[in-house]
Structure formats: structure tokens, C-alpha cells
Amino acid sequence: MMKIREQKGFSLLAAIFLIVIVAGLLLVMARMAAVEDRESILAILANKAYFAARSGMDWTGVAALNGSCTASQSLTFDGIAVTTTCNATTGIDEGTGATYNVYSISSTAVLGSKSTSTLTTRTLRGLVTDAPAP
């Protein structure tokens, strides 16, 4: 039969093992939460940059259809820097006798900074025309 004296210290070893395992799990969970938080922030910045670039495209498209196709223009939407370009192809005739114009528009939004690793850039391109609807 085993004496109680010979069993001393086994529960201490089990407790240390359990503490190490729980601490490791907590560390992994904290790291996962930090990564998830950062990904959420970057997703929000990406959406903001996309919609700012979209606003720049809309703004430049309307300006082009109103006769103001500026080669390069800088805009700011809610603190987000947006650069747009507009290239016009005028006098297109498809043999119907009516001519129309096609405007190639590019819009780039830049948000965040390199120093904080939050630099987000979105570029959109599209065409706008004043041709009559088919």
C-alpha cells in the first residue's frame, strides 16, 4: 500500500500544467481577437476608399456630360483624397449621322498612411457617353 508521503507534489505538477495550458489558450485567443480587430478596421477603410472613388467617378462623369472633361482633378470627400482623370473621344459617328462623345474616367481614392499600415487605395475606371439610349 502507498503511503501518503510518497504522493506529495503530484497535484502541484498537475496544477502547473493546467495553468500553462490555460495561459496558452488565453494568449492564442487574445492574438486572434487582435487580428480580427485589425481586419475589421481595414475592411471599413477599404469600403470608405471604394465609395470615395465611386463618388469621384460620379462627380467627373456628370461634369464631363456638362462639357467639363478636366484632364486631372483633385477632390476631397469626407477627408479622403480623390484624384480623377477624364479623357474625351469626341465626334464619334456610327453611320447614323448623329455624333456623340465618349469619356474615359478614372478615379483613385487614397486613405490611411503607410506608417500605421492602414494605407488603402481604390481605383475605379469607367466610360460615360452622351449617346442616345438605344
NORCOR-V53163 format. One record per backbone hydrogen bond with DSSP energy under -0.5 kcal/mol. NH is the residue of the N-H (numbers start at 1). CO is the residue of the C=O. If there is no record, write none. Layout:
nh = (NH	NH)
co = (CO	CO)
//
This chain:
nh = (6	7	8	10	13	14	15	16	17	18	19	20	21	22	23	24	25	26	27	28	29	30	31	32	33	34	35	36	37	38	39	40	41	42	43	44	45	46	47	48	49	50	51	52	53	54	55	56	57	58	59	60	61	62	63	64	65	66	67	68	70	73	75	77	78	80	81	81	82	83	84	85	86	86	87	89	90	92	94	100	102	103	104	104	105	105	106	107	108	109	110	111	117	118	119	120	122	124	126	128	130)
co = (3	4	5	7	9	10	11	12	13	14	15	16	17	18	19	20	21	22	23	24	25	26	27	28	29	30	31	32	33	34	35	36	37	38	39	40	41	42	43	44	45	46	47	48	49	50	51	52	53	54	55	56	57	58	59	60	61	62	64	63	68	84	82	80	76	77	79	110	75	108	73	106	70	71	104	102	88	100	98	92	89	128	87	102	103	126	85	124	83	122	81	120	114	113	113	111	109	107	105	103	101)
//
